[in-house]
């Protein structure tokens, strides 16, 4: 329809000709997308995994349940390097930065009071703490910043995947993959690289994760002056 409204080039000055030439270039047949919508469920899943594995970074935001606890997160992840962002678990919020095998976190007074009592809340207020991610409770938190591991778990293979309709999520055209056993859906981009765009879990463990800002630069810097928790534990 737009192409029909463009007037004849014979009445246009040279500058306008250039502008309309750029416009007309997009007036042919519309893009057919990346072809993923026509594939089988297993092929769509494989394409999404491949695209995600090749990405250097992504932002993941949303909420999920783990061990009956509601976790809300907004994290920028750098593949193979770590991540940074904010996490709220059971109503207690904290900032988290993972660089290599070390986790740095800074919480609200309520967070510090929960993990160490009133004395900890006063001692650590406004300060960063650090601990290794190779063991203990922080290992599970650090997994939330491991792009490869997180995507491997989120995009686990399933023999019960059914292709749903094409739709739009966060302004992105997607095709739905329904997991009839786990009562969830994976939405995969149908234009550009077939990146995962959203994972939705329904039922008693309802939650969702949105994937965005693929391949945008993520800078990870260890906070200066962080208190080493392992040394405090040894001193105690």
VEXGUPA-122650 format. One record per residue (C-alpha): residue number from 0; residue in one letter; x, y, z. Coordinates in steps of 0.001 Angstrom, whole numbers, plus 500000, padded with zeros to 6 digits. Layout:
BEGIN
nr,rest,X,Y,Z
NUM,a,X,Y,Z
...
This chain:
BEGIN
nr,rest,X,Y,Z
0,x,500000,500000,500000
1,x,502841,502369,500901
2,x,504558,501766,497559
3,x,501374,502765,495679
4,x,501389,506134,497445
5,x,504900,507085,496288
6,x,504592,509611,493436
7,x,506325,509341,490087
8,x,510060,510096,490251
9,x,509683,512506,487310
10,x,508335,515224,489612
11,x,510905,514774,492387
12,x,514134,516749,492936
13,x,517423,514752,493198
14,x,517556,514820,497023
15,x,514032,513435,497263
16,x,514899,510779,494673
17,x,517586,509435,497008
18,x,515229,509372,499980
19,x,512544,507541,498011
20,x,515088,505131,496578
21,x,515905,504031,500124
22,x,512212,503720,500925
23,x,511374,501765,497782
24,x,514180,499315,498560
25,x,512020,497974,501359
26,x,508810,497856,499348
27,x,509278,494501,497686
28,x,508161,491298,499284
29,x,508356,491451,503076
30,x,511061,489535,504887
31,x,510230,485870,505267
32,x,512095,485755,508571
33,x,514802,483278,509530
34,x,512791,480195,508529
35,x,512688,478770,512042
36,x,508873,478898,512230
37,x,508614,476258,509514
38,x,510896,473793,511329
39,x,509936,470929,513617
40,x,509923,471489,517399
41,x,513232,469695,517869
42,x,514813,471687,515041
43,x,513555,474971,516520
44,x,515011,474040,519908
45,x,518332,473097,518335
46,x,518442,476386,516423
47,x,517713,478373,519593
48,x,520447,476536,521496
49,x,522966,477121,518716
50,x,522163,480840,518506
51,x,522363,481257,522281
52,x,525635,479320,522521
53,x,527247,481607,519965
54,x,526183,484809,521749
55,x,528692,486801,523765
56,x,526170,488296,526191
57,x,522503,488686,527092
58,x,520241,490339,529648
59,x,517916,488007,531558
60,x,515073,489442,533606
61,x,512038,487948,535278
62,x,511071,485707,538146
63,x,511193,482005,538918
64,x,510748,479601,541801
65,x,513593,477602,543259
66,x,513026,475298,546213
67,x,509695,476959,546869
68,x,511342,480376,547068
69,x,510437,483157,544641
70,x,513496,484663,542953
71,x,513382,487860,540891
72,x,516405,488795,538835
73,x,517702,491279,536301
74,x,521150,490205,535161
75,x,523594,491095,532392
76,x,525577,487973,531539
77,x,528858,487731,529646
78,x,529478,484272,528235
79,x,532410,482578,529953
80,x,533119,485549,532214
81,x,530268,485973,534702
82,x,527569,488553,535159
83,x,526166,491424,537158
84,x,522764,492659,538246
85,x,520167,492540,540975
86,x,518462,489600,542637
87,x,515630,489433,545137
88,x,515033,486188,547006
89,x,512164,485847,549422
90,x,511786,489634,549502
91,x,515471,490209,550324
92,x,517320,492093,547604
93,x,521014,492384,546788
94,x,523389,493293,543990
95,x,525526,490508,542579
96,x,528684,490571,540471
97,x,530433,487355,539497
98,x,533892,487612,537967
99,x,535651,484325,537209
100,x,535243,482218,540370
101,x,534441,484996,542824
102,x,531034,486388,543750
103,x,530645,489916,545073
104,x,527388,490950,546659
105,x,525978,493983,548442
106,x,522634,493747,550141
107,x,520056,495836,551882
108,x,520156,496091,555706
109,x,517325,493537,555817
110,x,519421,491155,553715
111,x,522459,491434,556002
112,x,520279,491135,559087
113,x,518773,487949,557688
114,x,522115,486281,557028
115,x,524000,487515,560092
116,x,521709,489290,562541
117,x,521569,492912,563635
118,x,525335,493088,564151
119,x,525973,492059,560542
120,x,523482,494620,559282
121,x,525393,497343,561077
122,x,528861,496053,560196
123,x,528249,495435,556502
124,x,525855,498267,555672
125,x,526705,499654,552226
126,x,529709,497337,551849
127,x,530524,494659,549298
128,x,531244,491124,550450
129,x,533019,488470,548413
130,x,533292,484701,548477
131,x,534374,481934,546104
132,x,531685,480413,543905
133,x,533241,476949,543874
134,x,531211,475736,546841
135,x,528670,476623,549480
136,x,525456,478570,549099
137,x,526964,481070,546686
138,x,527601,478345,544126
139,x,523887,478123,543358
140,x,523598,481906,543120
141,x,526601,482087,540831
142,x,524914,479647,538462
143,x,522425,482424,537716
144,x,525278,484352,536080
145,x,526628,481420,534066
146,x,525101,481976,530638
147,x,526024,478579,529243
148,x,524768,476621,532251
149,x,521600,478665,532637
150,x,520628,478273,529000
151,x,521482,474568,529026
152,x,519045,474050,531905
153,x,516392,476365,530531
154,x,516549,474873,527042
155,x,516833,471247,528059
156,x,515765,468772,525420
157,x,512245,467431,525686
158,x,510339,464771,523814
159,x,507068,466507,524629
160,x,507560,469738,522692
161,x,504726,470917,520461
162,x,504977,473849,518083
163,x,502487,476581,518849
164,x,501463,479641,516856
165,x,503607,482588,515885
166,x,503037,485650,518041
167,x,504844,488680,519442
168,x,506784,488952,522706
169,x,508348,492245,523804
170,x,507972,493576,520264
171,x,509780,490571,518748
172,x,508122,488134,516346
173,x,508392,484642,517813
174,x,507200,481072,517472
175,x,506059,479182,520566
176,x,507342,475800,521684
177,x,505018,474228,524267
178,x,506285,471646,526726
179,x,503171,469613,527465
180,x,504807,467759,530363
181,x,506379,470659,532249
182,x,503540,473082,531464
183,x,505794,475739,529995
184,x,506629,477516,526768
185,x,509748,478713,525000
186,x,509399,481594,522539
187,x,512030,481752,519784
188,x,512691,484713,517484
189,x,511498,484196,513904
190,x,513501,487152,512508
191,x,517229,487605,512807
192,x,519118,484958,514781
193,x,516679,482480,516397
194,x,517455,483590,519925
195,x,515321,482529,522891
196,x,513117,485531,523731
197,x,511086,484272,526668
198,x,510601,481185,528802
199,x,507276,480882,530613
200,x,506457,478393,533368
201,x,502845,477898,534392
202,x,501102,476224,537289
203,x,502219,476129,540922
204,x,505769,477136,539978
205,x,504756,479913,537606
206,x,507445,482268,536402
207,x,509032,483729,533314
208,x,512395,484887,532001
209,x,512875,487447,529234
210,x,516045,487393,527133
211,x,517144,490662,525526
212,x,520128,492807,524537
213,x,521915,489899,522921
214,x,525622,490598,522217
215,x,525621,494050,523800
216,x,528883,494829,525686
217,x,528957,493835,529352
218,x,531729,495197,531583
219,x,532508,493207,534718
220,x,534623,494923,537365
221,x,535335,493555,540827
222,x,534281,496096,543498
223,x,537218,497589,545367
224,x,537561,496917,549076
225,x,535206,493949,549215
226,x,535242,492053,552529
227,x,536331,488435,552163
228,x,533755,486255,553892
229,x,536010,483205,553948
230,x,538583,485102,556033
231,x,535888,486244,558451
232,x,534692,482668,558885
233,x,538231,481457,559570
234,x,538780,484284,562051
235,x,535560,483332,563868
